Amino acid sequence: IVKQRTIGKRVEGVGIGLHKGEPIKLILEPLEADSGVVFYRSDMATSFKAEPSSVLNTQMATVIGNEKATVSTIEHLMSAINSYGIDNVRVILDANEVPVMDGSAISFCMMLDEAGIVELEADKKVIVVKREVEVREGDKYVKLTPSTNPKFNYTIKFENPVIGLQSYTFEFSKENFINQIARARTFGFLKDVQKLNSMGLALGGSLDNAVVIDGGKILNPEGLRFENEFVRHKILDAIGDISLLGAPMIGDYEAFAGSHDLNHKLTVALLSDEKNYEIITLSEATQKEYEKAFA
């Protein structure tokens, strides 16, 4: 039977914050069953859970917090935690953002590999999508549909020739995440980076932690990690955003030109009506049905 999971030991890393450009210390610690993913701001002595009610802003990244403090850019870390099937972990930070590392989730996967995964006594809870839920804005949409074998199907369309139209379907599992998604980096346009810099934002952004596009060319000397790295990174973001439901989701996710904002609205829409979902505890019977999701 699938049990709840936490990490085996405390691990720490240091990385640059994307917006302030300063070093940030990140510590991951084991937590007991039914704790969830808890963010703790060590410099402000306050903590909050990764759940929809904690989401405060979704403009540039997913930001969670309480009246005392916030943490920005949690989606890449949450994506790794979710894909590793970790239910309970404390994330300790001494600043208001998760370090950007290389712009992907692979550094967080390496930290989780170092920490190891431990099964707890308590049974694992999952959130099962019972009927289709969709959020649309113009021609952009994100939606969840019932499925026993979770997939993320994403399409992006940019006027820019370097990106253009890209679609990718990702079958959810830890192994697939590590091989197909985790290394896909965040991306941006040089003109936008310059504009953000002038506003005192993205000061830590560089070719070490983002794919930067200028007109029709990629500025990173090493080029892309995947031919369709852009859409893969969007899936990475979506896995992180959807994990804010507070329990692993059993269902399919589909998006056209989605965003952090639409993803957050989707989690809120799903939870707004009890007919949309069911929270179940995995038993031997149900586990058979959903076993692929936990491979």
Disulfide bonds with the S-S distance in Angstrom:
none
